[in-house]
Amino acid sequence: MKARDLMIPLVDYLKPDNTIRDAVNLLQTAKRGEEKIGVKGLPVLDDKKELVGMISMGDILKAVYPSYMYMMNLGDFTWDGMVESLVGQVADKTVASIMSKQVITIKETDPLMECVDHMIRNDVKRLPVIDPNGKVVGILYERDVFFAIVKAMLDEKRGGPK
């Protein structure tokens, strides 16, 4: 099995100058195949449709959580109303300001086990799939890889349960 056999064709993506608010809206409504079910991360493509980054729900959560909080002893600190306040401060920042810029990609022809290796070694949940010209043509999601493994594991022809 190859990456192209499991990838979801690329439909939705973000641009570096989109706002974080734009990203949140698209993450909620992005198509995954034919369904609009939302996704946890999307590629960021420039005007030439070149991959320049990825943005995920985790990136957005980190943007809302102020970096100085890591260093504080919070003790009796109150969190009430903090999310609402901080969301207003980051909503209009650009995707480029928080996206992951070092993106692990795979080729359409990469074997599934190589894809699993990239996911595990790099602790990523989704891999952009690129064509021979270096253009993103799809995304391979951890969930789809997992269910392909489950299917193989339970396949009767391979000695699974009957």
Summary of the structure (lengths in Angstrom):
residues: 162
radius of gyration: 18.6
end to end distance: 23.6
largest distance: 59.6
contacts: 430
relative contact order: 0.21
helix: 41%
strand: 22%
